[in-house]
C-alpha cells in the first residue's frame, strides 16, 4: 500500500476574519518578512476565492 499526500493550500482554510487574524498572528510571531509576504498573498487568494464563490 502506498501513501499519497493530499495537496494542502492554506487559502482553503482562511475562511473567516478570525482564521485570517490567527494566521497573521502566528506568522508575525514566528516568521520573517518573506513569510509575511507569502501570508499576505495567501490571504489575498482566500479573499479572491470567496468573492468569486459569493
PDB file as gemmi writes it, atoms N, CA and C in Angstrom:
CRYST1    1.000    1.000    1.000  90.00  90.00  90.00 P 1                      
ATOM      1  N   UNK A   1       0.849  -1.188   0.000  1.00  0.00           N  
ATOM      2  CA  UNK A   1       0.000   0.000   0.000  1.00  0.00           C  
ATOM      3  C   UNK A   1       0.888   1.242   0.000  1.00  0.00           C  
ATOM      4  N   UNK A   2       0.635   2.143  -0.915  1.00  0.00           N  
ATOM      5  CA  UNK A   2       1.411   3.378  -0.950  1.00  0.00           C  
ATOM      6  C   UNK A   2       0.599   4.513  -0.334  1.00  0.00           C  
ATOM      7  N   UNK A   3       1.305   5.347   0.351  1.00  0.00           N  
ATOM      8  CA  UNK A   3       0.663   6.523   0.959  1.00  0.00           C  
ATOM      9  C   UNK A   3       0.758   7.687  -0.009  1.00  0.00           C  
ATOM     10  N   UNK A   4      -0.336   8.386  -0.171  1.00  0.00           N  
ATOM     11  CA  UNK A   4      -0.342   9.570  -1.025  1.00  0.00           C  
ATOM     12  C   UNK A   4      -0.632  10.780  -0.161  1.00  0.00           C  
ATOM     13  N   UNK A   5       0.120  11.826  -0.392  1.00  0.00           N  
ATOM     14  CA  UNK A   5      -0.132  13.079   0.292  1.00  0.00           C  
ATOM     15  C   UNK A   5      -1.157  13.875  -0.504  1.00  0.00           C  
ATOM     16  N   UNK A   6      -2.087  14.448   0.191  1.00  0.00           N  
ATOM     17  CA  UNK A   6      -3.080  15.302  -0.449  1.00  0.00           C  
ATOM     18  C   UNK A   6      -2.534  16.715  -0.541  1.00  0.00           C  
ATOM     19  N   UNK A   7      -2.865  17.435  -1.593  1.00  0.00           N  
ATOM     20  CA  UNK A   7      -2.400  18.820  -1.707  1.00  0.00           C  
ATOM     21  C   UNK A   7      -2.968  19.665  -0.565  1.00  0.00           C  
ATOM     22  N   UNK A   8      -2.162  20.581  -0.080  1.00  0.00           N  
ATOM     23  CA  UNK A   8      -2.583  21.467   1.002  1.00  0.00           C  
ATOM     24  C   UNK A   8      -2.439  22.900   0.522  1.00  0.00           C  
ATOM     25  N   UNK A   9      -3.506  23.666   0.697  1.00  0.00           N  
ATOM     26  CA  UNK A   9      -3.487  25.083   0.330  1.00  0.00           C  
ATOM     27  C   UNK A   9      -4.093  25.846   1.496  1.00  0.00           C  
ATOM     28  N   UNK A  10      -3.283  26.615   2.183  1.00  0.00           N  
ATOM     29  CA  UNK A  10      -3.745  27.336   3.372  1.00  0.00           C  
ATOM     30  C   UNK A  10      -4.904  28.257   3.044  1.00  0.00           C  
ATOM     31  N   UNK A  11      -4.977  28.762   1.814  1.00  0.00           N  
ATOM     32  CA  UNK A  11      -6.065  29.670   1.439  1.00  0.00           C  
ATOM     33  C   UNK A  11      -7.431  28.994   1.577  1.00  0.00           C  
ATOM     34  N   UNK A  12      -7.458  27.664   1.476  1.00  0.00           N  
ATOM     35  CA  UNK A  12      -8.717  26.933   1.652  1.00  0.00           C  
ATOM     36  C   UNK A  12      -9.260  27.055   3.076  1.00  0.00           C  
ATOM     37  N   UNK A  13      -8.389  27.333   4.021  1.00  0.00           N  
ATOM     38  CA  UNK A  13      -8.769  27.363   5.436  1.00  0.00           C  
ATOM     39  C   UNK A  13      -8.919  28.776   5.992  1.00  0.00           C  
ATOM     40  N   UNK A  14      -8.602  29.768   5.198  1.00  0.00           N  
ATOM     41  CA  UNK A  14      -8.725  31.167   5.637  1.00  0.00           C  
ATOM     42  C   UNK A  14     -10.111  31.663   5.241  1.00  0.00           C  
ATOM     43  N   UNK A  15     -11.114  31.141   5.930  1.00  0.00           N  
ATOM     44  CA  UNK A  15     -12.500  31.369   5.531  1.00  0.00           C  
ATOM     45  C   UNK A  15     -13.275  32.291   6.472  1.00  0.00           C  
ATOM     46  N   UNK A  16     -12.559  32.939   7.390  1.00  0.00           N  
ATOM     47  CA  UNK A  16     -13.222  33.890   8.284  1.00  0.00           C  
ATOM     48  C   UNK A  16     -12.200  34.924   8.754  1.00  0.00           C  
ATOM     49  N   UNK A  17     -12.714  36.032   9.265  1.00  0.00           N  
ATOM     50  CA  UNK A  17     -11.812  37.057   9.792  1.00  0.00           C  
ATOM     51  C   UNK A  17     -10.988  36.516  10.946  1.00  0.00           C  
ATOM     52  N   UNK A  18     -11.599  35.657  11.761  1.00  0.00           N  
ATOM     53  CA  UNK A  18     -10.888  35.067  12.890  1.00  0.00           C  
ATOM     54  C   UNK A  18      -9.744  34.169  12.440  1.00  0.00           C  
ATOM     55  N   UNK A  19      -9.985  33.361  11.412  1.00  0.00           N  
ATOM     56  CA  UNK A  19      -8.937  32.475  10.888  1.00  0.00           C  
ATOM     57  C   UNK A  19      -7.792  33.292  10.298  1.00  0.00           C  
ATOM     58  N   UNK A  20      -8.129  34.345   9.587  1.00  0.00           N  
ATOM     59  CA  UNK A  20      -7.104  35.207   8.998  1.00  0.00           C  
ATOM     60  C   UNK A  20      -6.300  35.897  10.091  1.00  0.00           C  
ATOM     61  N   UNK A  21      -6.973  36.403  11.105  1.00  0.00           N  
ATOM     62  CA  UNK A  21      -6.286  37.083  12.211  1.00  0.00           C  
ATOM     63  C   UNK A  21      -5.341  36.128  12.934  1.00  0.00           C  
ATOM     64  N   UNK A  22      -5.783  34.907  13.196  1.00  0.00           N  
ATOM     65  CA  UNK A  22      -4.932  33.934  13.882  1.00  0.00           C  
ATOM     66  C   UNK A  22      -3.733  33.561  13.017  1.00  0.00           C  
ATOM     67  N   UNK A  23      -3.965  33.378  11.736  1.00  0.00           N  
ATOM     68  CA  UNK A  23      -2.875  33.064  10.806  1.00  0.00           C  
ATOM     69  C   UNK A  23      -1.830  34.180  10.804  1.00  0.00           C  
ATOM     70  N   UNK A  24      -2.288  35.416  10.668  1.00  0.00           N  
ATOM     71  CA  UNK A  24      -1.348  36.540  10.680  1.00  0.00           C  
ATOM     72  C   UNK A  24      -0.620  36.661  12.015  1.00  0.00           C  
ATOM     73  N   UNK A  25      -1.319  36.416  13.089  1.00  0.00           N  
ATOM     74  CA  UNK A  25      -0.704  36.467  14.406  1.00  0.00           C  
ATOM     75  C   UNK A  25       0.439  35.460  14.517  1.00  0.00           C  
ATOM     76  N   UNK A  26       0.199  34.246  14.051  1.00  0.00           N  
ATOM     77  CA  UNK A  26       1.228  33.207  14.106  1.00  0.00           C  
ATOM     78  C   UNK A  26       2.408  33.537  13.188  1.00  0.00           C  
ATOM     79  N   UNK A  27       2.124  34.042  12.004  1.00  0.00           N  
ATOM     80  CA  UNK A  27       3.197  34.395  11.078  1.00  0.00           C  
ATOM     81  C   UNK A  27       4.038  35.530  11.659  1.00  0.00           C  
ATOM     82  N   UNK A  28       3.391  36.521  12.232  1.00  0.00           N  
ATOM     83  CA  UNK A  28       4.131  37.653  12.814  1.00  0.00           C  
ATOM     84  C   UNK A  28       4.982  37.206  14.001  1.00  0.00           C  
ATOM     85  N   UNK A  29       4.487  36.255  14.768  1.00  0.00           N  
ATOM     86  CA  UNK A  29       5.218  35.784  15.948  1.00  0.00           C  
ATOM     87  C   UNK A  29       6.410  34.908  15.562  1.00  0.00           C  
ATOM     88  N   UNK A  30       6.260  34.119  14.499  1.00  0.00           N  
ATOM     89  CA  UNK A  30       7.266  33.108  14.201  1.00  0.00           C  
ATOM     90  C   UNK A  30       8.034  33.310  12.902  1.00  0.00           C  
ATOM     91  N   UNK A  31       7.540  34.164  12.022  1.00  0.00           N  
ATOM     92  CA  UNK A  31       8.131  34.259  10.688  1.00  0.00           C  
ATOM     93  C   UNK A  31       8.877  35.547  10.463  1.00  0.00           C  
ATOM     94  N   UNK A  32       9.519  35.590   9.325  1.00  0.00           N  
ATOM     95  CA  UNK A  32      10.238  36.779   8.911  1.00  0.00           C  
ATOM     96  C   UNK A  32       9.459  37.530   7.843  1.00  0.00           C  
ATOM     97  N   UNK A  33      10.134  38.475   7.223  1.00  0.00           N  
ATOM     98  CA  UNK A  33       9.499  39.327   6.217  1.00  0.00           C  
ATOM     99  C   UNK A  33       9.023  38.529   5.008  1.00  0.00           C  
ATOM    100  N   UNK A  34       9.834  37.564   4.570  1.00  0.00           N  
ATOM    101  CA  UNK A  34       9.430  36.756   3.406  1.00  0.00           C  
ATOM    102  C   UNK A  34       8.189  35.936   3.716  1.00  0.00           C  
ATOM    103  N   UNK A  35       8.133  35.368   4.907  1.00  0.00           N  
ATOM    104  CA  UNK A  35       6.960  34.576   5.273  1.00  0.00           C  
ATOM    105  C   UNK A  35       5.729  35.461   5.393  1.00  0.00           C  
ATOM    106  N   UNK A  36       5.892  36.682   5.891  1.00  0.00           N  
ATOM    107  CA  UNK A  36       4.775  37.613   5.981  1.00  0.00           C  
ATOM    108  C   UNK A  36       4.253  37.961   4.592  1.00  0.00           C  
ATOM    109  N   UNK A  37       5.148  38.181   3.641  1.00  0.00           N  
ATOM    110  CA  UNK A  37       4.720  38.464   2.265  1.00  0.00           C  
ATOM    111  C   UNK A  37       3.926  37.298   1.691  1.00  0.00           C  
ATOM    112  N   UNK A  38       4.393  36.070   1.910  1.00  0.00           N  
ATOM    113  CA  UNK A  38       3.665  34.888   1.427  1.00  0.00           C  
ATOM    114  C   UNK A  38       2.303  34.780   2.102  1.00  0.00           C  
ATOM    115  N   UNK A  39       2.255  35.082   3.402  1.00  0.00           N  
ATOM    116  CA  UNK A  39       0.986  35.017   4.134  1.00  0.00           C  
ATOM    117  C   UNK A  39      -0.009  36.021   3.564  1.00  0.00           C  
ATOM    118  N   UNK A  40       0.445  37.204   3.246  1.00  0.00           N  
ATOM    119  CA  UNK A  40      -0.442  38.207   2.662  1.00  0.00           C  
ATOM    120  C   UNK A  40      -0.940  37.761   1.291  1.00  0.00           C  
ATOM    121  N   UNK A  41      -0.094  37.084   0.538  1.00  0.00           N  
ATOM    122  CA  UNK A  41      -0.529  36.515  -0.749  1.00  0.00           C  
ATOM    123  C   UNK A  41      -1.594  35.438  -0.533  1.00  0.00           C  
ATOM    124  N   UNK A  42      -1.406  34.590   0.478  1.00  0.00           N  
ATOM    125  CA  UNK A  42      -2.392  33.546   0.786  1.00  0.00           C  
ATOM    126  C   UNK A  42      -3.731  34.163   1.182  1.00  0.00           C  
ATOM    127  N   UNK A  43      -3.680  35.216   1.968  1.00  0.00           N  
ATOM    128  CA  UNK A  43      -4.906  35.888   2.406  1.00  0.00           C  
ATOM    129  C   UNK A  43      -5.614  36.527   1.210  1.00  0.00           C  
ATOM    130  N   UNK A  44      -4.858  37.159   0.342  1.00  0.00           N  
ATOM    131  CA  UNK A  44      -5.450  37.768  -0.853  1.00  0.00           C  
ATOM    132  C   UNK A  44      -6.111  36.699  -1.720  1.00  0.00           C  
ATOM    133  N   UNK A  45      -5.472  35.550  -1.861  1.00  0.00           N  
ATOM    134  CA  UNK A  45      -6.042  34.453  -2.644  1.00  0.00           C  
ATOM    135  C   UNK A  45      -7.324  33.943  -2.001  1.00  0.00           C  
ATOM    136  N   UNK A  46      -7.327  33.793  -0.690  1.00  0.00           N  
ATOM    137  CA  UNK A  46      -8.527  33.325   0.014  1.00  0.00           C  
ATOM    138  C   UNK A  46      -9.679  34.305  -0.188  1.00  0.00           C  
ATOM    139  N   UNK A  47      -9.394  35.591  -0.097  1.00  0.00           N  
ATOM    140  CA  UNK A  47     -10.436  36.598  -0.286  1.00  0.00           C  
ATOM    141  C   UNK A  47     -10.941  36.607  -1.730  1.00  0.00           C  
ATOM    142  N   UNK A  48     -10.028  36.413  -2.681  1.00  0.00           N  
ATOM    143  CA  UNK A  48     -10.426  36.364  -4.084  1.00  0.00           C  
ATOM    144  C   UNK A  48     -11.374  35.177  -4.319  1.00  0.00           C  
ATOM    145  N   UNK A  49     -11.032  34.040  -3.761  1.00  0.00           N  
ATOM    146  CA  UNK A  49     -11.875  32.855  -3.933  1.00  0.00           C  
ATOM    147  C   UNK A  49     -13.262  33.072  -3.325  1.00  0.00           C  
ATOM    148  N   UNK A  50     -13.307  33.676  -2.156  1.00  0.00           N  
ATOM    149  CA  UNK A  50     -14.603  33.912  -1.514  1.00  0.00           C  
ATOM    150  C   UNK A  50     -15.437  34.889  -2.327  1.00  0.00           C  
ATOM    151  N   UNK A  51     -14.798  35.887  -2.943  1.00  0.00           N  
ATOM    152  CA  UNK A  51     -15.518  36.858  -3.756  1.00  0.00           C  
ATOM    153  C   UNK A  51     -16.107  36.184  -4.995  1.00  0.00           C  
ATOM    154  N   UNK A  52     -15.354  35.262  -5.581  1.00  0.00           N  
ATOM    155  CA  UNK A  52     -15.819  34.553  -6.774  1.00  0.00           C  
ATOM    156  C   UNK A  52     -16.958  33.609  -6.414  1.00  0.00           C  
ATOM    157  N   UNK A  53     -16.852  32.941  -5.266  1.00  0.00           N  
ATOM    158  CA  UNK A  53     -17.879  31.993  -4.842  1.00  0.00           C  
ATOM    159  C   UNK A  53     -19.137  32.690  -4.346  1.00  0.00           C  
ATOM    160  N   UNK A  54     -18.938  33.857  -3.727  1.00  0.00           N  
ATOM    161  CA  UNK A  54     -20.004  34.531  -3.018  1.00  0.00           C  
ATOM    162  C   UNK A  54     -21.013  35.189  -3.833  1.00  0.00           C  
TER     163      UNK A  54                                                      
END                                                                             
